[in-house]
Each structure stands twice: as structure tokens, then as C-alpha cells.
Amino acid sequence: MKAFLVFCLIVSMVCGCTTLQPVANVPGDLSRHFDDGGVLKPGDRVIITTTSGVKHKFRVNSVRDGVIYGDRDSVPFSEIASVQRRETSAPKTAILVVVILGVVGVLAAGIHAASHPNVGL
């Protein structure tokens, strides 16, 4: 039971703490936005939608020569319709941690009260 709760806590924190943010409106000259390393950096997690509607999800390794490179995937600027970057949200993380700790506390108090019938009411 404890292992399951820890697993749920970790999954909730990882999933609930990130959001997808549009990187920029995709202009005609993407090199102006991406080549300088100011918008996308190695390690960023992105979802790139191409002009044909295909979505590519990967971690950015490098951006050079008009191409965004990942581990097993790359997308040339000429095929990009939109770019979204996953970002961690500190307020969402804090709220999630407080809520999960509250739920775990209530469960622990309930289990403790149930194991001691003379405690409480």
C-alpha cells in the first residue's frame, strides 16, 4: 500500500507540474528565433507540429543549420507549423505537493483511528 501511494505521488508530481507553452508564432524566418539559442536550448522538451500535421515529441539536442535535432528525430524549420515547449510550473508544483500531503495525512489519520477503536468519538 505504501509503495502504491509513493508511486501515485511521484506520477502526480511529474505529470501535474509541467505545462506546454507555445514558443512563438511561427514566422516566415524561423532562423531568426531559434538559431541564436535564445528560444530553444539543448535539453528542452518540445512538441513540434509540422505543416503536414505530424507531431514530433522529443528532447532538443541542438538547433543548427535550419534544423531542430533530437535523439532520434529532427525537424527542419521549413516543415514547422508550431512549436510547444514543456515548462515546469512552480505554483502548480507547490499546490500539488500541499494537496497530496493533505490527502496522505487524512488517510494516515483515518488508518490510525481505525486501528484504535477507543480513540476519537
N, C-alpha and C positions, 0 to 999 in steps of 0.2 A: 504494500500500500504506500509506504514512504517513497519507494523508488518511482512509483507511478506519479505521485504528487510532484516530485522533483522533476521528472520528465515533462509533465504538463507545464510547470513553472518555466522551464527553460524554453520550451517551444513557444509559449505565450510571449515571453520576453523578446525572443528573436523575431517573431512574426509581428508583434504589435509595436515594435519600436522603430520600424522603418516606414518611410513613405516614398512614393515615386513623385519626383518633381520634374516638370518639363525643363529641359536645359535651356533652350532658346527657340524662338520661332526660327524655323529653318529658312535662311535667306538663300539667295542665289549663290553667294560666295561663302561656303562653309569654312573654307580655309582661314578666313579672317577670324572666325570664332574658335576653332578647335586647334589649329596648327601651333599656336603660341603656347599651348599647355595651360592656358588660363581657365578654360571651361572644363575640360576632361583631363584627368590625371591618371597615371597608372594606379590600378587598384580600385578605381571607381566601378561600381556595378551599374550596368546600363541595360535598358531595353530599347532597341533601335527598330523602328518600323520602316521598312523600305517602301519605295514608290509602288511596288507590286503588291504590298500588303503583308509581306512576310515579316514576322517578328523575330529578332535575334536577341537572346539574353546571354550576356557574358560579362566577365570582369575585364576591364581595359588593361592591356599590356603596354600599348603605345599608340600614339597618334602621329603619323608621319606620311608624307608623300600622298596626301589626299585620301588616306585610308585609316579607319579605326580598327586596330588589331586586338583580338582577344586570344585566349589559349588555343581554341580550336576553330575560331570563326573570325572573319574580318568583313567589314562593310565599307565600300568606297563612298566618299562624300556624294558622288553623283547619284547614288541609289537611295539616299536617306530622305525619308518623309518627316520623321520626328525622332527625337532622342529624349529619353527619360532617364534620370539618374536616381538610384536609391539613396536616400539620406536618412540618417538616424535623427529621431526627434527626441530631444532631452525631456520636454514636458510630458510627452506621451509615455516615455520610459518611466519617469517618476510616478505618474498616475498609475500605471500598470503595476509597478512594484508595490505601491501602497495598497491597491485593491487586492492583489494576490496575497500579500502578507495579512491583510484583514480576513480574507476568506480562510487562510490556513489557521489563523488564530481562533476564529469561530469554530472551525472543525475540531481543533485541538481541545477547546473548552468543552465542546459537546461530547467528545470522546471521553474526556476526563470526568465529566459529570455523569455519564452513563456507566462508567466503571465504578463509581462511588455513589450508590443509591441514596445514602443518607446526607449527601452534600446538596445544597441548593434549596429546593422547596421544602 
